């Protein structure tokens, strides 16, 4: 549970910071996204939308996914530690 909670909290904080960065610096955000997507030109593919619904639904779904990932990671670490 520690891994799950820590990863979910970390993801939620990063989501808020990233969303604020996109609102304040949309051009730089688009450039960074292109770099992270192996040089893809992002301008023709999408536009950033940071509405309240997008922010909340994206943040909640990402945080839940992170919690599940952390739970599986924590469980598997304990499982393999006991088998070693």
Secondary structure, DSSP 8 states (H G I E B T S, - for coil): -HHHHHHHHHHHHHHHHHHHHHHH-HHHHHHHHHHHTTT---TTT------HHHHHHHHHHHHHHHHHHHHHHHHHHHHHHHH-
